[in-house]
Amino acid sequence: MRLFIGGEWAEPEGGHYEVVDPATEKAVGLAPEASRRQVHEAAAAARAAFAGWSATRPEERAAVLDRAADIMARDAEAHARLARAESGATAGTARAMQVGVGIARFRRYARGALEPVERPLPPQISGAGPMGPASVLGAVAVRRPVGVVTCVTSYNNPWANPAGKIAPALAMGNTVVVKPAPQDPLSVYAMARALQEAGVPPGVVNVVSGSGAEAGEEAVDSPDVDMVSFTGSTAVGRRIGEVCGRELKRQLMELGGKGAALVFDDADLGAAVRGIGTTFSFYSGQICTAPTRVLAQRGVYERLVEGLAGYARRLTVGDPADPGTVVGPVISAAHRDRVEGYVELGREEGARVVVGGERPALDRGFYVAPALLADCTGGMRVVREEIFGPVVVVVPFGDEEEGVALANDTDYGLIDYVWSADVARAFRVAGRLRAGGVGVNTIGRNMEAPFGGFKKSGVGRDCGSWALHAYSETQAVVWPG
């Protein structure tokens, strides 16, 4: 594998490093290690390509994105196998939620390239004064591309996450430098090959990878970069924000989460269990939108804990290539140790480990048994910190006021959830939650709705047309008339 810079496949000056399959602990392939010079070369290529790409007609940009989606769909099965091997996702998840969603996002922003970028504004009538005679001024607000965007992507979805950055950025006329997560970059290079085949001009898309932090740091810090779009931890996001702040670079950040799921006494417990239970299985809990922090009203507390325990016990943990597997491995041995450490910490803090806590009896792979921790309190670290694994904690509450207070007592605010048969109450509670999104009796997401977080869960919004706004600047044009 080589780096993709300026429309050419370049030998990495730093050599290569192994990409490891989390299920087998064997090498999937070799990823290129970009040097500092090559990262800056990629940013310079994106800068050089910006003038031409931003001047193309929206129809041309839409056609490139549509062709790329067709090419990705043509090779979808091969892409899904690679994504599964790199990320450890189950076969169904890799096919539908990684590659499938990635393709859908390119199609969505092919349409997005054709959305209006101009918004007419009411005319202003000004009386005669020191600035001149009486006049009428017309105005229009126009969205323009930001420029060169560095896209730093997450390891939990090597297709949907990069696609959700690259496609809207290109649709708006930006050029990009993509720095994939070190754990699973090969899928992003497959995406770049599809874009090249689709006819994206040289320099419009560049991909540089590395096993450590250096490539990402250089891609953020480059003077040719106007904006950084990042998905990852709050800790890394804070460091990126410091760098961007020095040069006033635009930022779009989707960071950590510790989603609260408030389950009231009148809730459909079966639906709540099925929704919350996805935390154990979907990406093996490595997803920031998961309802990992369950707040159960005392009237249903024991029944909800029992239901979640039964759900977790029925899940099949094993080889993600096996169609019967529900829970695959986490991304690395280090992350497995971290997740297991949190389960033990919860035990030490006084939580009751109802299910899990042990390592599955498998010969190889970075597997973690789904864990349910009950009888938790709001001050415990397992309740306050993002674990990013198949671990659910449950905290009891009394009335609505206490439930809302517990839900908001967090540094995060990405997505929360409310389960209640009283829809009026559910929407009232939703309005009091300090989160960028709230699911009412569902964990489903409308992909046209804005996505992003309050507090330390991020800056800005993407998805749907909101992503097109995120990758643009607003310019006012004023004229007499």
MARFIDO-923987 format. One record per residue (C-alpha): x, y, z; residue number from 1; residue in one letter. Coordinates in steps of 0.1 Angstrom, whole numbers, padded with zeros to 4 digits. Example, Ala and Ser with C-alpha at 12.3 -4.5 7.8 and 13.67 -1.06 7.14 Angstrom:
<r <0123,-0045,0078>,1,'A'>
<r <0137,-0011,0071>,2,'S'>
This chain:
<r <0000,0000,0000>,1,'M'>
<r <0012,0035,-0008>,2,'R'>
<r <0002,0070,0002>,3,'L'>
<r <-0022,0089,-0021>,4,'F'>
<r <-0008,0124,-0027>,5,'I'>
<r <-0016,0148,-0056>,6,'G'>
<r <-0033,0121,-0076>,7,'G'>
<r <-0003,0098,-0074>,8,'E'>
<r <0005,0067,-0053>,9,'W'>
<r <0037,0075,-0034>,10,'A'>
<r <0061,0053,-0016>,11,'E'>
<r <0060,0061,0021>,12,'P'>
<r <0093,0076,0034>,13,'E'>
<r <0086,0061,0068>,14,'G'>
<r <0082,0025,0055>,15,'G'>
<r <0051,0004,0065>,16,'H'>
<r <0035,-0009,0096>,17,'Y'>
<r <0012,-0039,0102>,18,'E'>
<r <-0025,-0036,0104>,19,'V'>
<r <-0038,-0063,0127>,20,'V'>
<r <-0071,-0082,0125>,21,'D'>
<r <-0086,-0079,0160>,22,'P'>
<r <-0102,-0114,0157>,23,'A'>
<r <-0072,-0134,0146>,24,'T'>
<r <-0043,-0111,0158>,25,'E'>
<r <-0027,-0117,0124>,26,'K'>
<r <-0017,-0090,0099>,27,'A'>
<r <-0043,-0079,0074>,28,'V'>
<r <-0018,-0059,0054>,29,'G'>
<r <0008,-0032,0055>,30,'L'>
<r <-0001,0004,0058>,31,'A'>
<r <0021,0033,0047>,32,'P'>
<r <0039,0054,0072>,33,'E'>
<r <0040,0090,0060>,34,'A'>
<r <0069,0113,0068>,35,'S'>
<r <0063,0149,0080>,36,'R'>
<r <0074,0161,0046>,37,'R'>
<r <0049,0139,0028>,38,'Q'>
<r <0020,0151,0050>,39,'V'>
<r <0029,0187,0041>,40,'H'>
<r <0032,0177,0005>,41,'E'>
<r <-0004,0163,0006>,42,'A'>
<r <-0017,0195,0021>,43,'A'>
<r <0002,0216,-0005>,44,'A'>
<r <-0014,0194,-0032>,45,'A'>
<r <-0048,0200,-0018>,46,'A'>
<r <-0041,0237,-0017>,47,'R'>
<r <-0030,0237,-0053>,48,'A'>
<r <-0061,0218,-0064>,49,'A'>
<r <-0086,0240,-0045>,50,'F'>
<r <-0089,0268,-0070>,51,'A'>
<r <-0099,0244,-0098>,52,'G'>
<r <-0121,0222,-0078>,53,'W'>
<r <-0140,0250,-0061>,54,'S'>
<r <-0147,0266,-0095>,55,'A'>
<r <-0163,0234,-0110>,56,'T'>
<r <-0200,0234,-0116>,57,'R'>
<r <-0220,0216,-0088>,58,'P'>
<r <-0232,0192,-0115>,59,'E'>
<r <-0196,0181,-0122>,60,'E'>
<r <-0189,0175,-0085>,61,'R'>
<r <-0222,0156,-0081>,62,'A'>
<r <-0212,0133,-0111>,63,'A'>
<r <-0179,0125,-0095>,64,'V'>
<r <-0195,0116,-0062>,65,'L'>
<r <-0221,0095,-0079>,66,'D'>
<r <-0196,0076,-0100>,67,'R'>
<r <-0175,0070,-0069>,68,'A'>
<r <-0205,0055,-0052>,69,'A'>
<r <-0212,0032,-0082>,70,'D'>
<r <-0176,0020,-0081>,71,'I'>
<r <-0177,0014,-0044>,72,'M'>
<r <-0209,-0006,-0047>,73,'A'>
<r <-0194,-0027,-0075>,74,'R'>
<r <-0167,-0038,-0051>,75,'D'>
<r <-0188,-0038,-0020>,76,'A'>
<r <-0182,-0074,-0010>,77,'E'>
<r <-0144,-0071,-0011>,78,'A'>
<r <-0146,-0038,0008>,79,'H'>
<r <-0168,-0054,0035>,80,'A'>
<r <-0143,-0083,0040>,81,'R'>
<r <-0115,-0058,0044>,82,'L'>
<r <-0134,-0036,0068>,83,'A'>
<r <-0144,-0066,0089>,84,'R'>
<r <-0108,-0078,0090>,85,'A'>
<r <-0094,-0043,0099>,86,'E'>
<r <-0120,-0033,0125>,87,'S'>
<r <-0133,-0065,0139>,88,'G'>
<r <-0169,-0056,0130>,89,'A'>
<r <-0193,-0085,0124>,90,'T'>
<r <-0198,-0094,0088>,91,'A'>
<r <-0233,-0080,0087>,92,'G'>
<r <-0222,-0047,0103>,93,'T'>
<r <-0192,-0044,0079>,94,'A'>
<r <-0215,-0049,0049>,95,'R'>
<r <-0245,-0028,0059>,96,'A'>
<r <-0233,-0002,0085>,97,'M'>
<r <-0198,0004,0073>,98,'Q'>
<r <-0196,0000,0035>,99,'V'>
<r <-0233,0003,0029>,100,'G'>
<r <-0236,0036,0048>,101,'V'>
<r <-0204,0049,0033>,102,'G'>
<r <-0218,0044,-0002>,103,'I'>
<r <-0251,0060,0008>,104,'A'>
<r <-0233,0090,0021>,105,'R'>
<r <-0215,0096,-0013>,106,'F'>
<r <-0249,0093,-0030>,107,'R'>
<r <-0265,0117,-0005>,108,'R'>
<r <-0238,0144,-0010>,109,'Y'>
<r <-0239,0139,-0048>,110,'A'>
<r <-0275,0153,-0044>,111,'R'>
<r <-0262,0177,-0018>,112,'G'>
<r <-0238,0193,-0043>,113,'A'>
<r <-0269,0205,-0061>,114,'L'>
<r <-0286,0221,-0031>,115,'E'>
<r <-0290,0259,-0033>,116,'P'>
<r <-0261,0278,-0017>,117,'V'>
<r <-0278,0312,-0019>,118,'E'>
<r <-0303,0326,0006>,119,'R'>
<r <-0320,0359,-0003>,120,'P'>
<r <-0323,0384,0025>,121,'L'>
<r <-0350,0411,0031>,122,'P'>
<r <-0340,0445,0016>,123,'P'>
<r <-0329,0472,0038>,124,'Q'>
<r <-0343,0507,0034>,125,'I'>
<r <-0320,0535,0046>,126,'S'>
<r <-0329,0571,0050>,127,'G'>
<r <-0306,0600,0040>,128,'A'>
<r <-0277,0607,0063>,129,'G'>
<r <-0240,0612,0067>,130,'P'>
<r <-0234,0580,0046>,131,'M'>
<r <-0253,0593,0016>,132,'G'>
<r <-0288,0597,0002>,133,'P'>
<r <-0317,0574,0009>,134,'A'>
<r <-0313,0540,-0006>,135,'S'>
<r <-0325,0504,-0008>,136,'V'>
<r <-0299,0477,-0003>,137,'L'>
<r <-0304,0442,-0014>,138,'G'>
<r <-0285,0413,0001>,139,'A'>
<r <-0279,0376,-0004>,140,'V'>
<r <-0261,0351,0019>,141,'A'>
<r <-0240,0326,-0001>,142,'V'>
<r <-0222,0296,0012>,143,'R'>
<r <-0187,0292,-0001>,144,'R'>
<r <-0162,0264,0004>,145,'P'>
<r <-0138,0267,0034>,146,'V'>
<r <-0107,0256,0015>,147,'G'>
<r <-0084,0227,0025>,148,'V'>
<r <-0100,0204,0050>,149,'V'>
<r <-0080,0178,0071>,150,'T'>
<r <-0103,0149,0079>,151,'C'>
<r <-0091,0128,0109>,152,'V'>
<r <-0112,0097,0111>,153,'T'>
<r <-0122,0072,0138>,154,'S'>
<r <-0113,0035,0140>,155,'Y'>
<r <-0148,0022,0148>,156,'N'>
<r <-0161,0027,0112>,157,'N'>
<r <-0135,0030,0085>,158,'P'>
<r <-0161,0036,0058>,159,'W'>
<r <-0191,0056,0071>,160,'A'>
<r <-0170,0080,0091>,161,'N'>
<r <-0145,0090,0064>,162,'P'>
<r <-0174,0091,0038>,163,'A'>
<r <-0193,0115,0061>,164,'G'>
<r <-0164,0139,0060>,165,'K'>
<r <-0150,0135,0025>,166,'I'>
<r <-0183,0135,0005>,167,'A'>
<r <-0199,0167,0019>,168,'P'>
<r <-0165,0185,0019>,169,'A'>
<r <-0161,0177,-0018>,170,'L'>
<r <-0197,0185,-0026>,171,'A'>
<r <-0191,0220,-0013>,172,'M'>
<r <-0160,0225,-0034>,173,'G'>
<r <-0134,0219,-0007>,174,'N'>
<r <-0103,0197,-0011>,175,'T'>
<r <-0092,0172,0015>,176,'V'>
<r <-0063,0156,0033>,177,'V'>
<r <-0075,0124,0050>,178,'V'>
<r <-0056,0110,0079>,179,'K'>
<r <-0073,0076,0088>,180,'P'>
<r <-0072,0060,0122>,181,'A'>
<r <-0039,0040,0125>,182,'P'>
<r <-0058,0008,0133>,183,'Q'>
<r <-0078,0004,0101>,184,'D'>
<r <-0065,0027,0073>,185,'P'>
<r <-0066,0003,0044>,186,'L'>
<r <-0103,0008,0038>,187,'S'>
<r <-0098,0045,0033>,188,'V'>
<r <-0072,0038,0007>,189,'Y'>
<r <-0098,0016,-0011>,190,'A'>
<r <-0121,0046,-0010>,191,'M'>
<r <-0094,0068,-0025>,192,'A'>
<r <-0089,0043,-0053>,193,'R'>
<r <-0126,0045,-0061>,194,'A'>
<r <-0126,0083,-0061>,195,'L'>
<r <-0095,0083,-0084>,196,'Q'>
<r <-0113,0059,-0108>,197,'E'>
<r <-0144,0081,-0106>,198,'A'>
<r <-0123,0110,-0120>,199,'G'>
<r <-0116,0132,-0090>,200,'V'>
<r <-0089,0156,-0101>,201,'P'>
<r <-0053,0152,-0088>,202,'P'>
<r <-0049,0168,-0053>,203,'G'>
<r <-0086,0171,-0045>,204,'V'>
<r <-0083,0140,-0023>,205,'V'>
<r <-0051,0130,-0005>,206,'N'>
<r <-0047,0102,0020>,207,'V'>
<r <-0017,0099,0045>,208,'V'>
<r <-0015,0075,0073>,209,'S'>
<r <0008,0066,0102>,210,'G'>
<r <0011,0043,0132>,211,'S'>
<r <0015,0072,0157>,212,'G'>
<r <0004,0107,0163>,213,'A'>
<r <0029,0125,0140>,214,'E'>
<r <0010,0123,0107>,215,'A'>
<r <-0022,0136,0123>,216,'G'>
<r <-0004,0164,0141>,217,'E'>
<r <0012,0175,0109>,218,'E'>
<r <-0020,0173,0090>,219,'A'>
<r <-0037,0195,0115>,220,'V'>
<r <-0009,0220,0119>,221,'D'>
<r <-0001,0225,0082>,222,'S'>
<r <-0003,0261,0072>,223,'P'>
<r <-0021,0250,0040>,224,'D'>
<r <-0051,0236,0060>,225,'V'>
<r <-0081,0259,0067>,226,'D'>
<r <-0103,0235,0086>,227,'M'>
<r <-0101,0203,0106>,228,'V'>
<r <-0128,0177,0109>,229,'S'>
<r <-0121,0152,0136>,230,'F'>
<r <-0139,0122,0151>,231,'T'>
<r <-0124,0107,0182>,232,'G'>
<r <-0118,0111,0219>,233,'S'>
<r <-0124,0144,0238>,234,'T'>
<r <-0088,0144,0250>,235,'A'>
<r <-0074,0144,0214>,236,'V'>
<r <-0101,0168,0203>,237,'G'>
<r <-0090,0193,0230>,238,'R'>
<r <-0054,0191,0217>,239,'R'>
<r <-0066,0196,0181>,240,'I'>
<r <-0087,0226,0193>,241,'G'>
<r <-0056,0242,0208>,242,'E'>
<r <-0037,0239,0175>,243,'V'>
<r <-0066,0252,0155>,244,'C'>
<r <-0072,0281,0180>,245,'G'>
<r <-0037,0295,0174>,246,'R'>
<r <-0044,0300,0137>,247,'E'>
<r <-0082,0304,0140>,248,'L'>
<r <-0088,0273,0118>,249,'K'>
<r <-0124,0262,0114>,250,'R'>
<r <-0133,0230,0134>,251,'Q'>
<r <-0159,0203,0132>,252,'L'>
<r <-0155,0178,0161>,253,'M'>
<r <-0175,0148,0171>,254,'E'>
<r <-0160,0137,0204>,255,'L'>
<r <-0168,0114,0233>,256,'G'>
<r <-0202,0104,0247>,257,'G'>
<r <-0217,0088,0278>,258,'K'>
<r <-0253,0086,0266>,259,'G'>
<r <-0280,0085,0293>,260,'A'>
<r <-0310,0063,0288>,261,'A'>
<r <-0338,0074,0311>,262,'L'>
<r <-0363,0045,0315>,263,'V'>
<r <-0395,0056,0334>,264,'F'>
<r <-0419,0033,0352>,265,'D'>
<r <-0444,0033,0324>,266,'D'>
<r <-0419,0024,0297>,267,'A'>
<r <-0421,-0005,0273>,268,'D'>
<r <-0393,-0025,0290>,269,'L'>
<r <-0389,-0049,0261>,270,'G'>
<r <-0383,-0021,0237>,271,'A'>
<r <-0359,-0004,0262>,272,'A'>
<r <-0339,-0036,0267>,273,'V'>
<r <-0336,-0042,0230>,274,'R'>
<r <-0325,-0006,0224>,275,'G'>
<r <-0300,-0004,0253>,276,'I'>
<r <-0288,-0040,0245>,277,'G'>
<r <-0273,-0028,0213>,278,'T'>
<r <-0245,-0013,0234>,279,'T'>
<r <-0233,-0048,0240>,280,'F'>
<r <-0231,-0058,0204>,281,'S'>
<r <-0230,-0029,0179>,282,'F'>
<r <-0193,-0024,0172>,283,'Y'>
<r <-0188,-0043,0205>,284,'S'>
<r <-0198,-0011,0223>,285,'G'>
<r <-0172,0010,0205>,286,'Q'>
<r <-0196,0037,0195>,287,'I'>
<r <-0200,0072,0210>,288,'C'>
<r <-0238,0073,0206>,289,'T'>
<r <-0245,0041,0226>,290,'A'>
<r <-0268,0044,0256>,291,'P'>
<r <-0242,0031,0281>,292,'T'>
<r <-0255,0050,0312>,293,'R'>
<r <-0289,0036,0321>,294,'V'>
<r <-0310,0056,0345>,295,'L'>
<r <-0339,0034,0356>,296,'A'>
<r <-0369,0046,0377>,297,'Q'>
<r <-0371,0026,0409>,298,'R'>
<r <-0404,0010,0399>,299,'G'>
<r <-0389,-0008,0370>,300,'V'>
<r <-0352,-0009,0381>,301,'Y'>
<r <-0350,-0046,0390>,302,'E'>
<r <-0370,-0058,0361>,303,'R'>
<r <-0349,-0037,0337>,304,'L'>
<r <-0316,-0050,0352>,305,'V'>
<r <-0330,-0086,0349>,306,'E'>
<r <-0340,-0080,0312>,307,'G'>
<r <-0306,-0065,0303>,308,'L'>
<r <-0288,-0094,0320>,309,'A'>
<r <-0308,-0119,0301>,310,'G'>
<r <-0302,-0100,0268>,311,'Y'>
<r <-0264,-0100,0274>,312,'A'>
<r <-0263,-0137,0283>,313,'R'>
<r <-0279,-0146,0250>,314,'R'>
<r <-0253,-0128,0229>,315,'L'>
<r <-0229,-0149,0209>,316,'T'>
<r <-0193,-0137,0212>,317,'V'>
<r <-0168,-0149,0186>,318,'G'>
<r <-0154,-0147,0151>,319,'D'>
<r <-0170,-0117,0133>,320,'P'>
<r <-0168,-0137,0100>,321,'A'>
<r <-0193,-0162,0114>,322,'D'>
<r <-0229,-0152,0105>,323,'P'>
<r <-0240,-0163,0140>,324,'G'>
<r <-0217,-0139,0158>,325,'T'>
<r <-0233,-0109,0175>,326,'V'>
<r <-0204,-0095,0195>,327,'V'>
<r <-0170,-0094,0178>,328,'G'>
<r <-0136,-0082,0193>,329,'P'>
<r <-0126,-0047,0203>,330,'V'>
<r <-0100,-0030,0183>,331,'I'>
<r <-0068,-0040,0201>,332,'S'>
<r <-0052,-0058,0231>,333,'A'>
<r <-0046,-0025,0248>,334,'A'>
<r <-0082,-0015,0244>,335,'H'>
<r <-0094,-0049,0257>,336,'R'>
<r <-0073,-0044,0288>,337,'D'>
<r <-0087,-0009,0293>,338,'R'>
<r <-0123,-0021,0291>,339,'V'>
<r <-0116,-0050,0314>,340,'E'>
<r <-0099,-0026,0338>,341,'G'>
<r <-0131,-0005,0339>,342,'Y'>
<r <-0152,-0035,0348>,343,'V'>
<r <-0128,-0043,0377>,344,'E'>
<r <-0129,-0006,0387>,345,'L'>
<r <-0166,-0007,0389>,346,'G'>
<r <-0165,-0037,0412>,347,'R'>
<r <-0140,-0019,0434>,348,'E'>
<r <-0163,0012,0434>,349,'E'>
<r <-0192,-0009,0448>,350,'G'>
<r <-0211,-0017,0416>,351,'A'>
<r <-0227,-0052,0413>,352,'R'>
<r <-0213,-0070,0382>,353,'V'>
<r <-0245,-0088,0371>,354,'V'>
<r <-0231,-0102,0338>,355,'V'>
<r <-0196,-0103,0323>,356,'G'>
<r <-0163,-0093,0337>,357,'G'>
<r <-0144,-0123,0325>,358,'E'>
<r <-0125,-0128,0293>,359,'R'>
<r <-0142,-0151,0268>,360,'P'>
<r <-0126,-0185,0264>,361,'A'>
<r <-0113,-0180,0229>,362,'L'>
<r <-0079,-0190,0215>,363,'D'>
<r <-0071,-0157,0200>,364,'R'>
<r <-0086,-0123,0194>,365,'G'>
<r <-0092,-0091,0215>,366,'F'>
<r <-0126,-0102,0229>,367,'Y'>
<r <-0144,-0087,0259>,368,'V'>
<r <-0174,-0104,0275>,369,'A'>
<r <-0204,-0080,0275>,370,'P'>
<r <-0207,-0066,0311>,371,'A'>
<r <-0237,-0052,0330>,372,'L'>
<r <-0229,-0032,0362>,373,'L'>
<r <-0259,-0025,0385>,374,'A'>
<r <-0264,-0006,0417>,375,'D'>
<r <-0242,0022,0405>,376,'C'>
<r <-0241,0058,0417>,377,'T'>
<r <-0236,0090,0398>,378,'G'>
<r <-0201,0096,0413>,379,'G'>
<r <-0186,0064,0401>,380,'M'>
<r <-0159,0066,0374>,381,'R'>
<r <-0176,0039,0354>,382,'V'>
<r <-0207,0061,0353>,383,'V'>
<r <-0188,0093,0345>,384,'R'>
<r <-0161,0082,0320>,385,'E'>
<r <-0164,0069,0285>,386,'E'>
<r <-0155,0032,0285>,387,'I'>
<r <-0160,0026,0247>,388,'F'>
<r <-0168,-0011,0250>,389,'G'>
<r <-0196,-0036,0256>,390,'P'>
<r <-0203,-0023,0292>,391,'V'>
<r <-0236,-0009,0305>,392,'V'>
<r <-0240,0007,0339>,393,'V'>
<r <-0273,0011,0356>,394,'V'>
<r <-0282,0038,0382>,395,'V'>
<r <-0316,0040,0399>,396,'P'>
<r <-0336,0072,0403>,397,'F'>
<r <-0368,0083,0420>,398,'G'>
<r <-0388,0111,0402>,399,'D'>
<r <-0384,0130,0370>,400,'E'>
<r <-0364,0158,0386>,401,'E'>
<r <-0338,0134,0399>,402,'E'>
<r <-0336,0115,0366>,403,'G'>
<r <-0330,0147,0346>,404,'V'>
<r <-0304,0159,0371>,405,'A'>
<r <-0285,0126,0369>,406,'L'>
<r <-0287,0126,0331>,407,'A'>
<r <-0272,0161,0329>,408,'N'>
<r <-0245,0154,0355>,409,'D'>
<r <-0218,0146,0330>,410,'T'>
<r <-0191,0162,0310>,411,'D'>
<r <-0206,0148,0278>,412,'Y'>
<r <-0237,0156,0258>,413,'G'>
<r <-0239,0137,0225>,414,'L'>
<r <-0271,0117,0224>,415,'I'>
<r <-0294,0108,0253>,416,'D'>
<r <-0325,0086,0252>,417,'Y'>
<r <-0359,0086,0270>,418,'V'>
<r <-0383,0056,0273>,419,'W'>
<r <-0418,0064,0285>,420,'S'>
<r <-0454,0056,0274>,421,'A'>
<r <-0463,0092,0283>,422,'D'>
<r <-0451,0109,0251>,423,'V'>
<r <-0458,0144,0265>,424,'A'>
<r <-0435,0136,0294>,425,'R'>
<r <-0409,0121,0271>,426,'A'>
<r <-0407,0152,0250>,427,'F'>
<r <-0407,0175,0280>,428,'R'>
<r <-0377,0156,0294>,429,'V'>
<r <-0360,0156,0261>,430,'A'>
<r <-0362,0194,0261>,431,'G'>
<r <-0344,0195,0295>,432,'R'>
<r <-0315,0172,0285>,433,'L'>
<r <-0282,0189,0276>,434,'R'>
<r <-0274,0167,0246>,435,'A'>
<r <-0271,0173,0209>,436,'G'>
<r <-0297,0146,0202>,437,'G'>
<r <-0324,0128,0221>,438,'V'>
<r <-0341,0095,0210>,439,'G'>
<r <-0376,0091,0223>,440,'V'>
<r <-0385,0054,0226>,441,'N'>
<r <-0359,0046,0200>,442,'T'>
<r <-0322,0043,0194>,443,'I'>
<r <-0327,0050,0157>,444,'G'>
<r <-0312,0080,0140>,445,'R'>
<r <-0326,0102,0112>,446,'N'>
<r <-0296,0108,0090>,447,'M'>
<r <-0310,0141,0078>,448,'E'>
<r <-0311,0154,0114>,449,'A'>
<r <-0281,0174,0127>,450,'P'>
<r <-0256,0154,0146>,451,'F'>
<r <-0232,0167,0171>,452,'G'>
<r <-0227,0173,0208>,453,'G'>
<r <-0231,0197,0237>,454,'F'>
<r <-0204,0203,0262>,455,'K'>
<r <-0173,0181,0257>,456,'K'>
<r <-0189,0160,0231>,457,'S'>
<r <-0180,0182,0202>,458,'G'>
<r <-0182,0214,0182>,459,'V'>
<r <-0205,0219,0152>,460,'G'>
<r <-0231,0197,0135>,461,'R'>
<r <-0230,0174,0105>,462,'D'>
<r <-0253,0149,0087>,463,'C'>
<r <-0279,0158,0061>,464,'G'>
<r <-0277,0194,0048>,465,'S'>
<r <-0261,0204,0081>,466,'W'>
<r <-0228,0188,0069>,467,'A'>
<r <-0229,0210,0038>,468,'L'>
<r <-0231,0241,0061>,469,'H'>
<r <-0203,0227,0082>,470,'A'>
<r <-0179,0225,0053>,471,'Y'>
<r <-0187,0261,0041>,472,'S'>
<r <-0182,0297,0050>,473,'E'>
<r <-0211,0322,0047>,474,'T'>
<r <-0204,0353,0025>,475,'Q'>
<r <-0227,0383,0023>,476,'A'>
<r <-0232,0400,-0010>,477,'V'>
<r <-0248,0435,-0009>,478,'V'>
<r <-0259,0458,-0037>,479,'W'>
<r <-0280,0489,-0043>,480,'P'>
<r <-0314,0485,-0059>,481,'G'>
